[in-house]
Amino acid sequence: MRIIPKEEIRKEALSLKENGYDFLSFITAIDRNNNFEVVYLFRNLNENKEEFIKCIVPKDEPKIPTISDIFFGANWHEREVYDLFGIIFEGHPDLRRILLPEDYEGHPLRKDFPMHMEYEPYRSGDWLVNHENKEPAKRKK
């Protein structure tokens, strides 16, 4: 895995594409408390090669350039990382939530995301067959 400055991700993506890496498998992020690591996996399907690229993104300014115009599949991956981590992909044509509702507050895969809700224990099988006519488990008030 190579680590490159976030400002060079577009240049690196273009270079990889020119060298036969024609498929972007995924983009994900890791919260390391002080910063994020944005990880890309590019594949050259003809030669059966893969290239991992990692960019460090500061948590106090979570922005990185988009590559969605270079690799079309990056569009959804970048939206997912934005939705769950709050990392902004500058220049993305439609950066909005993809998994959570638009009015959802926060980004749940951040380590500083508040985990203040308590839930009653899950009762297995309630959703399949409810022989005892019990109320399904609900969130505690």
Beta strands, then each sheet from edge to edge (+ up, - down):
strand 1: 2-4
strand 2: 23-31
strand 3: 35-44
strand 4: 49-58
strand 5: 63-65
strand 6: 88-90
sheet 1: 1+ 4+ 3- 2+
sheet 2: 5+ 6+
end
